[in-house]
Amino acid sequence: MLYKFYEFQHSVWSPFRHAAEKMEEALRSPFSPVSYTPVGRAMAAGCHVFERVTRRYDKPSFGLETTLIDGKKVKITEEVVLQKPFCELRHFKRDTTQNAPKILVVAPLSGHYATLLRGTVETLLPDNDVYITDWTNSRDVSTSDGTFDLDDYIEYVMLFLRELGPNTHIIAVCQPSVPVLAAVSLMSQDDDQCVPASMTLMGGPIDTRKNPTEVNNLAVSKSIEWFEKSVCTTVPVNYPGFERKVYPGFMQLSGFMSMNLERHVGAHMELFNHMVEGDGDSAEDHHAFYDEYLSVMDLPAEFYLQTLKVIFMDHDLPDGKMMWRDRKVVPAAIKNTAVFTIEGARDDITGRGQTKAAHKLCSSLGEDKKKHLLHPTVGHYGIFNGRRWREEIYPEIAGFIREHDQKIS
């Protein structure tokens, strides 16, 4: 019923949204005298904000067509090298013969699309051969393709690493830190030749008992049965994933927005003012951010619930109890993969020390294969996006990768 009510609500608002869009066009027409008055501009701005907050946002594109290598513009071609029901392994192929470290970026499956990491990929491209996990909106996956849980996620990571072959460097952004560490542990236990040369974990919940945040506290405030009953629902008939049980994107977005409600309301008030004043540049910046932020996807309910229980409630990995299907996950088996953990001192999603906990778990690694960075001024998103990421965090990652790349070292 939850999803059906959301669809009904969207349908109810649809004619009003279209009316607001047409009204804005009329109010902004250069042939309309009203468009030159403060009242007209205010009405047009109000229509614009209304249309944007009531629309549905589709998956954005990466839009990375070129990069600069040694000062020269190089063409980028996106290609899918491996397709699975719940994920595509996407390659940003550079039109160059230059050898470069091979990097697998594991995007979070936590509500937003992989395009949230556009800035991450853009920064990596000049120096690296970049691949990314592009997760599929679960409402678009038929029930005939089966279920998808945390164990399947780990299996996908191992499959992608084997597809890319030896001497790959893996970067996990936030939520994937646990399944990536588990996948590398299992491959190390098997002496798999495709175990990555290095593993970078960024703002990931390895041990959420350390400096728990509001997000961590929320995850343990209710039973797993409550989450299953209250926030999971089935996909309605008008989608390919009809009857699939999901944690819907609109529920996640409500949670994202409620955590910083004042900031989001203020941002839309600023958009209104920019539209009234005719400040197109500031309005476009707002559009670019919220077009991405408001684009959300449904998660498989099995994955969401297992992640909650294993990572946030039971702390299976740091307690040495994590299982992958019928096998125990043993991070101490990691001996050949260097580990770099990165945290932001202002991170309000993953608390300080939660990611660094991976160092203790990887007990067989020498200190020469471990590195930690605590950035003093960035929050959660600043770890992998923005100026601090580009100028201060990425150079550290680049140096770490080159130090442990088997073709260079």
C-alpha positions in Angstrom: 0.0 0.0 0.0 2.9 2.4 0.8 4.2 2.4 -2.8 0.6 2.6 -4.3 -0.1 5.6 -2.1 3.1 7.3 -3.3 2.2 6.6 -6.9 -1.3 7.9 -6.3 0.0 11.1 -4.7 2.4 11.7 -7.6 -0.5 11.3 -10.0 -2.7 13.7 -8.0 0.1 16.4 -8.1 0.9 15.8 -11.8 -1.7 18.2 -13.3 -0.8 20.9 -10.9 2.9 20.5 -11.7 2.2 20.8 -15.4 0.0 23.8 -14.8 2.8 25.5 -12.8 5.3 24.7 -15.6 3.0 26.4 -18.2 2.3 29.3 -15.9 6.0 29.9 -15.4 6.6 29.9 -19.2 3.8 32.5 -19.6 5.1 34.7 -16.8 8.6 34.6 -18.2 7.6 35.3 -21.7 9.4 38.5 -23.0 6.1 39.4 -24.7 4.3 39.5 -21.3 4.4 42.9 -19.5 4.0 41.0 -16.2 7.5 39.4 -16.7 9.1 42.7 -16.2 7.5 43.4 -12.8 8.6 42.2 -9.3 5.3 40.5 -8.8 5.6 38.6 -12.1 9.1 37.4 -11.3 8.0 36.3 -7.9 5.1 34.3 -9.3 7.3 32.7 -11.9 9.9 31.8 -9.3 7.2 30.3 -7.1 5.9 28.2 -10.0 9.5 27.0 -10.8 10.2 25.9 -7.2 6.8 24.1 -7.0 7.4 22.2 -10.2 10.9 21.1 -9.0 9.9 19.9 -5.6 6.9 17.9 -6.9 8.6 16.3 -10.0 10.1 12.8 -10.1 13.9 12.7 -10.9 15.2 10.1 -13.2 18.7 8.6 -13.2 21.2 11.2 -14.3 24.0 10.5 -16.8 27.7 10.5 -15.9 28.3 12.9 -18.9 32.0 12.4 -18.8 33.0 12.7 -22.4 36.6 13.9 -22.1 39.5 14.2 -19.7 42.9 15.9 -19.7 46.0 13.8 -19.9 49.3 15.6 -19.9 47.4 18.8 -20.8 45.7 17.2 -23.8 42.0 16.5 -24.2 41.3 12.8 -24.4 38.0 11.2 -25.4 36.1 9.1 -22.9 33.8 6.3 -24.1 31.4 4.6 -21.6 31.0 0.9 -22.1 29.4 -1.9 -20.1 31.9 -4.7 -19.8 29.8 -7.0 -17.7 26.0 -6.9 -17.1 24.2 -8.6 -14.2 20.5 -8.2 -13.2 21.3 -5.8 -10.4 24.4 -4.1 -11.6 26.5 -3.1 -14.6 30.2 -3.0 -14.6 30.8 0.3 -16.4 34.2 1.2 -18.0 35.3 4.8 -18.7 37.5 3.9 -21.6 40.2 6.5 -22.4 41.3 7.0 -26.0 45.0 6.7 -25.2 47.7 4.0 -25.2 49.1 5.3 -21.9 49.4 2.6 -19.3 47.7 3.5 -16.1 46.6 1.8 -12.8 43.3 -0.1 -13.1 40.7 1.0 -10.6 37.4 -0.5 -9.6 35.2 2.1 -7.8 32.5 0.3 -5.8 29.6 2.8 -5.6 27.2 2.6 -2.6 23.9 0.8 -2.9 22.2 3.1 -0.4 19.7 5.1 -2.3 21.5 7.3 -4.8 22.7 6.2 -8.2 26.3 5.6 -9.0 26.3 9.0 -10.7 26.6 10.5 -7.3 30.3 9.6 -7.7 30.6 11.6 -11.0 33.1 14.0 -9.4 35.1 11.0 -7.9 35.4 9.4 -11.3 36.2 12.7 -13.1 39.2 13.2 -10.7 40.4 9.7 -11.2 40.3 9.6 -15.0 43.4 11.6 -15.9 45.7 9.1 -14.1 43.8 5.8 -14.1 41.8 3.3 -16.0 38.5 3.5 -14.2 35.6 1.1 -13.8 32.5 1.5 -11.6 29.7 -0.6 -10.2 26.5 1.0 -11.7 23.7 -0.5 -9.6 20.2 -1.0 -11.1 17.0 0.4 -9.6 15.4 -2.6 -8.1 11.9 -1.6 -9.2 13.2 -2.3 -12.8 14.5 -5.8 -12.1 12.0 -8.6 -12.7 11.2 -11.0 -9.9 12.3 -13.8 -12.4 15.9 -12.6 -11.8 15.7 -13.7 -8.2 16.6 -11.9 -5.0 19.6 -9.8 -4.1 21.1 -9.6 -0.6 24.4 -8.7 1.0 25.9 -12.1 0.1 25.0 -11.5 -3.5 26.7 -8.0 -3.3 29.9 -9.6 -2.0 29.7 -12.2 -4.8 29.3 -9.4 -7.4 32.4 -7.6 -6.1 34.5 -10.8 -6.4 33.1 -11.5 -9.9 34.0 -7.9 -11.0 37.5 -8.3 -9.6 38.0 -11.5 -11.5 36.7 -9.9 -14.6 39.3 -7.1 -14.3 42.1 -9.5 -13.5 45.3 -9.2 -11.3 46.7 -5.9 -10.2 43.4 -4.1 -9.9 43.0 -1.4 -7.2 39.6 -1.2 -5.5 38.0 1.9 -3.9 34.9 1.5 -1.7 32.9 4.7 -1.1 31.0 4.5 2.2 28.5 1.6 2.5 30.5 -0.9 0.2 33.4 -0.8 2.6 32.1 -3.9 4.5 31.2 -6.0 1.5 34.5 -5.0 -0.3 36.6 -6.0 2.8 34.6 -9.2 3.0 35.2 -10.0 -0.7 38.9 -9.3 -0.5 39.1 -11.5 2.6 37.4 -14.4 0.9 39.6 -14.1 -2.2 42.7 -14.0 0.0 41.5 -17.1 1.9 41.4 -18.8 -1.5 44.8 -17.4 -2.7 42.9 -16.0 -5.7 45.3 -14.5 -8.2 42.8 -11.6 -8.8 43.0 -10.3 -5.3 43.4 -6.5 -5.6 46.8 -4.9 -5.2 45.3 -2.2 -2.9 42.0 -1.5 -1.2 40.9 2.0 -0.3 37.9 2.3 2.2 36.4 5.7 2.4 34.0 6.7 5.2 32.8 3.1 5.6 30.9 1.5 8.5 33.4 -1.2 9.4 32.6 -0.9 13.2 29.7 1.4 13.9 30.1 1.1 17.6 32.9 3.6 17.5 31.6 7.2 17.8 28.1 6.3 16.7 26.2 8.9 14.6 22.5 9.6 14.4 22.3 7.2 11.5 23.9 4.4 13.5 21.6 5.1 16.5 18.6 5.0 14.2 19.6 1.6 12.9 19.6 0.0 16.4 16.6 1.9 17.7 14.1 -0.6 16.3 14.0 -4.3 15.6 14.7 -5.8 12.2 11.0 -6.9 12.1 10.0 -3.2 12.6 12.1 -2.1 9.6 10.7 -4.9 7.4 7.1 -4.0 8.3 7.4 -0.2 8.4 9.7 0.8 5.5 9.7 -2.1 3.1 7.0 -2.5 0.5 6.3 -4.2 -2.9 6.7 -2.6 -6.3 3.4 -1.7 -8.0 2.2 -3.2 -11.3 3.5 -0.4 -13.6 7.2 -1.3 -13.2 9.2 -4.3 -14.5 9.9 -5.3 -10.9 6.2 -5.8 -10.1 5.8 -7.5 -6.7 9.5 -7.3 -5.8 9.9 -6.3 -2.2 12.0 -3.2 -1.8 13.1 -0.4 0.5 11.8 2.4 -1.8 13.8 5.4 -2.9 11.1 7.9 -1.7 11.4 6.5 1.8 15.1 6.9 1.8 14.9 10.5 0.4 12.5 11.4 3.2 15.2 10.2 5.6 17.9 12.1 3.8 15.9 15.3 3.8 14.7 15.1 7.4 18.3 14.9 8.7 19.0 18.3 7.4 15.5 19.8 6.8 16.4 23.4 7.6 19.3 23.4 5.2 17.1 22.0 2.3 14.3 24.4 3.0 16.8 27.2 3.1 18.4 26.1 -0.2 15.0 26.2 -1.9 14.3 29.7 -0.5 17.7 30.7 -2.0 16.6 29.2 -5.3 13.4 31.3 -5.1 15.4 34.4 -4.5 17.9 33.7 -7.3 15.0 33.2 -9.7 13.4 36.5 -8.7 16.8 38.3 -9.0 17.6 36.6 -12.3 20.8 35.0 -11.0 21.0 32.2 -13.5 24.4 30.9 -12.4 23.4 30.3 -8.8 20.1 28.8 -9.9 21.9 26.4 -12.2 24.3 25.3 -9.4 21.2 24.6 -7.2 19.7 22.6 -10.1 22.8 20.5 -10.7 23.1 19.5 -7.0 19.4 18.7 -6.5 18.9 16.9 -9.8 21.5 14.4 -8.4 20.4 14.5 -4.7 16.7 14.0 -5.5 17.4 11.1 -7.9 16.9 8.0 -5.8 16.5 4.3 -6.4 14.8 1.4 -4.7 16.9 -1.2 -2.9 16.2 -4.9 -2.7 14.5 -5.5 0.7 16.7 -8.5 1.4 19.9 -6.5 0.9 18.6 -3.6 3.0 17.5 -5.8 5.9 20.6 -8.1 5.9 22.9 -5.0 5.8 21.0 -3.5 8.8 21.3 -6.7 10.8 24.9 -7.8 9.9 26.6 -4.4 9.9 24.7 -2.0 12.1 22.9 -4.3 14.6 25.0 -7.4 15.2 28.5 -6.0 14.2 29.4 -9.3 12.7 32.6 -8.2 10.9 34.4 -6.5 13.8 33.3 -9.3 16.1 34.7 -12.0 13.8 31.3 -13.6 13.2 30.6 -12.5 9.6 29.6 -15.3 7.3 29.3 -15.4 3.5 26.8 -18.1 2.7 28.4 -21.1 4.6 31.9 -19.6 4.9 33.5 -17.5 7.6 35.0 -14.1 6.5 38.5 -13.8 7.8 40.2 -10.4 7.2 43.4 -11.7 8.8 43.9 -13.7 5.6 44.6 -10.5 3.7 48.4 -10.5 3.2 49.0 -9.1 -0.3 46.4 -6.2 -0.5 47.5 -2.9 0.9 44.8 -1.1 2.9 44.1 2.7 3.0 41.3 4.0 5.2 40.0 7.6 4.9 37.7 9.4 7.3 36.3 13.0 7.6 36.4 14.6 11.0 33.1 16.3 10.3 31.4 13.1 9.0 27.9 12.9 10.5 27.1 9.6 8.8 30.1 7.5 9.6 31.8 8.4 12.9 35.5 8.8 13.4 37.3 5.5 13.9 34.6 3.3 12.2 36.6 2.9 9.0 40.0 2.8 10.6 38.8 -0.3 12.5 39.7 -2.2 9.3 43.4 -1.9 10.2 43.0 -4.1 13.3 41.0 -6.7 11.4 43.7 -7.0 8.7 46.2 -8.2 11.3 48.5 -10.0 8.9 49.4 -6.9 7.1 52.6 -5.1 8.0 52.5 -1.4 8.7 54.1 -0.7 5.3 50.9 -1.9 3.7 48.5 0.2 5.9 47.7 3.8 5.7 45.1 6.0 7.4 44.0 9.6 6.6 41.7 11.7 8.9 40.8 14.9 7.0 40.2 17.6 9.6 37.6 19.7 7.7 35.5 17.5 5.4 32.1 15.8 6.1 30.8 12.6 4.6 30.4 13.8 1.0 33.6 15.9 1.1 35.6 12.7 1.4 34.9 11.8 -2.3 33.7 15.0 -3.9 34.5 18.7 -4.1 37.7 20.7 -3.8 39.1 19.0 -0.8 38.7 15.7 -2.5 40.4 16.8 -5.6 43.3 18.8 -4.1 44.0 17.0 -0.8 42.5 13.5 -0.6 42.9 12.2 -4.1 46.7 13.0 -4.3 47.1 10.7 -1.2 45.2 7.9 -2.9 47.2 8.4 -6.1 50.4 8.1 -4.2 49.2 5.0 -2.3 48.1 3.2 -5.5 51.3 3.9 -7.3 53.3 2.7 -4.3 51.5 -0.6 -4.4 50.9 -1.1 -8.1 52.7 -4.3 -9.1 53.7 -2.9 -12.5 55.3 0.2 -11.0 56.7 -0.9 -7.7 
